[in-house]
Amino acid sequence: MSFLGWLIFSLLVGGVLVAFWESIRNWLTTTVFDWVERNFGYTARQNLTKAFVKVDRVMTSVRRRAQLFTKKRSFVFEDHVALDSLDEEAQKELLSGKVLVQEISLT
Protein backbone atom coordinates (compact mmCIF):
# COMPACT_ATOMS: atom_id res chain seq x y z
CA MET A 1 0.00 0.00 0.00
CA SER A 2 1.33 3.41 -0.86
CA PHE A 3 1.84 6.30 1.52
CA LEU A 4 -1.39 7.95 0.34
CA GLY A 5 -3.30 4.74 1.01
CA TRP A 6 -1.91 4.47 4.53
CA LEU A 7 -2.71 8.13 5.15
CA ILE A 8 -6.33 7.75 4.06
CA PHE A 9 -6.70 4.53 6.05
CA SER A 10 -5.29 6.08 9.24
CA LEU A 11 -7.53 9.14 8.87
CA LEU A 12 -10.59 6.93 8.51
CA VAL A 13 -9.67 4.79 11.53
CA GLY A 14 -8.88 7.89 13.57
CA GLY A 15 -12.18 9.50 12.61
CA VAL A 16 -14.12 6.41 13.65
CA LEU A 17 -12.27 6.24 16.97
CA VAL A 18 -12.93 9.90 17.72
CA ALA A 19 -16.58 9.66 16.71
CA PHE A 20 -17.35 6.53 18.73
CA TRP A 21 -14.84 6.88 21.58
CA GLU A 22 -17.49 7.33 24.28
CA SER A 23 -19.18 4.03 23.50
CA ILE A 24 -15.84 2.25 22.98
CA ARG A 25 -14.62 3.57 26.34
CA ASN A 26 -17.79 2.45 28.13
CA TRP A 27 -17.54 -1.03 26.60
CA LEU A 28 -13.86 -1.35 27.52
CA THR A 29 -14.26 -0.15 31.10
CA THR A 30 -17.16 -2.48 31.82
CA THR A 31 -17.08 -5.64 29.74
CA VAL A 32 -13.39 -6.00 28.94
CA PHE A 33 -12.07 -4.88 32.33
CA ASP A 34 -14.43 -7.29 34.12
CA TRP A 35 -13.29 -10.15 31.87
CA VAL A 36 -9.62 -9.32 32.54
CA GLU A 37 -10.24 -9.28 36.30
CA ARG A 38 -12.08 -12.62 36.22
CA ASN A 39 -9.38 -14.37 34.19
CA PHE A 40 -6.15 -12.67 35.27
CA GLY A 41 -6.89 -11.11 38.66
CA TYR A 42 -7.27 -7.69 40.19
CA THR A 43 -3.64 -6.68 39.61
CA ALA A 44 -4.05 -7.18 35.86
CA ARG A 45 -7.16 -4.99 35.93
CA GLN A 46 -5.26 -2.26 37.76
CA ASN A 47 -2.44 -2.39 35.20
CA LEU A 48 -4.94 -2.29 32.35
CA THR A 49 -6.68 0.68 33.97
CA LYS A 50 -3.39 2.58 34.23
CA ALA A 51 -2.67 1.95 30.56
CA PHE A 52 -6.20 2.84 29.55
CA VAL A 53 -6.08 6.17 31.38
CA LYS A 54 -3.10 7.18 29.25
CA VAL A 55 -4.91 6.21 26.05
CA ASP A 56 -8.04 8.06 27.19
CA ARG A 57 -6.02 11.23 27.79
CA VAL A 58 -4.67 11.05 24.25
CA MET A 59 -8.13 10.45 22.79
CA THR A 60 -9.58 13.35 24.79
CA SER A 61 -6.91 15.71 23.52
CA VAL A 62 -7.44 14.50 19.94
CA ARG A 63 -11.19 15.02 20.26
CA ARG A 64 -10.73 18.54 21.67
CA ARG A 65 -8.30 19.49 18.90
CA ALA A 66 -10.67 18.10 16.30
CA GLN A 67 -13.47 20.20 17.76
CA LEU A 68 -11.26 23.29 17.63
CA PHE A 69 -10.18 22.48 14.08
CA THR A 70 -13.77 22.12 12.89
CA LYS A 71 -14.72 25.22 14.92
CA LYS A 72 -17.28 23.37 17.00
CA ARG A 73 -17.69 24.95 20.41
CA SER A 74 -19.50 22.08 22.09
CA PHE A 75 -17.35 21.44 25.13
CA VAL A 76 -20.03 19.67 27.11
CA PHE A 77 -18.93 17.18 29.72
CA GLU A 78 -21.32 15.23 31.89
CA ASP A 79 -20.63 14.14 35.42
CA HIS A 80 -22.71 11.42 37.02
CA VAL A 81 -23.28 12.11 40.71
CA ALA A 82 -24.96 9.90 43.29
CA LEU A 83 -28.25 11.39 44.47
CA ASP A 84 -27.48 10.94 48.16
CA SER A 85 -24.27 12.98 47.80
CA LEU A 86 -26.29 16.14 47.02
CA ASP A 87 -27.95 18.44 49.51
CA GLU A 88 -31.72 18.23 50.12
CA GLU A 89 -32.61 21.20 47.92
CA ALA A 90 -30.78 19.76 44.93
CA GLN A 91 -32.38 16.35 45.53
CA LYS A 92 -35.86 17.90 45.51
CA GLU A 93 -35.13 19.76 42.27
CA LEU A 94 -33.88 16.61 40.58
CA LEU A 95 -36.81 14.52 41.77
CA SER A 96 -39.26 17.14 40.47
CA GLY A 97 -37.81 16.70 36.98
CA LYS A 98 -35.42 19.62 36.79
CA VAL A 99 -31.85 19.37 35.56
CA LEU A 100 -28.91 20.76 37.48
CA VAL A 101 -26.43 22.59 35.26
CA GLN A 102 -23.09 24.10 36.14
CA GLU A 103 -21.75 26.40 33.44
CA ILE A 104 -18.18 27.54 33.11
CA SER A 105 -17.23 30.31 30.72
CA LEU A 106 -14.07 29.81 28.71
CA THR A 107 -12.55 33.11 27.67
ABEGO torsion letter per residue (X at the ends): XBAAAAAAAAAAAAAAAAAAAAAAAAAAAAAAAAAAAAAAEAAAAAAAAAAAAAAAAAAAAAAAAAAAAAGBABBBBBBBBBAAABBAAAAAAAAAGBBBBBBBBBX
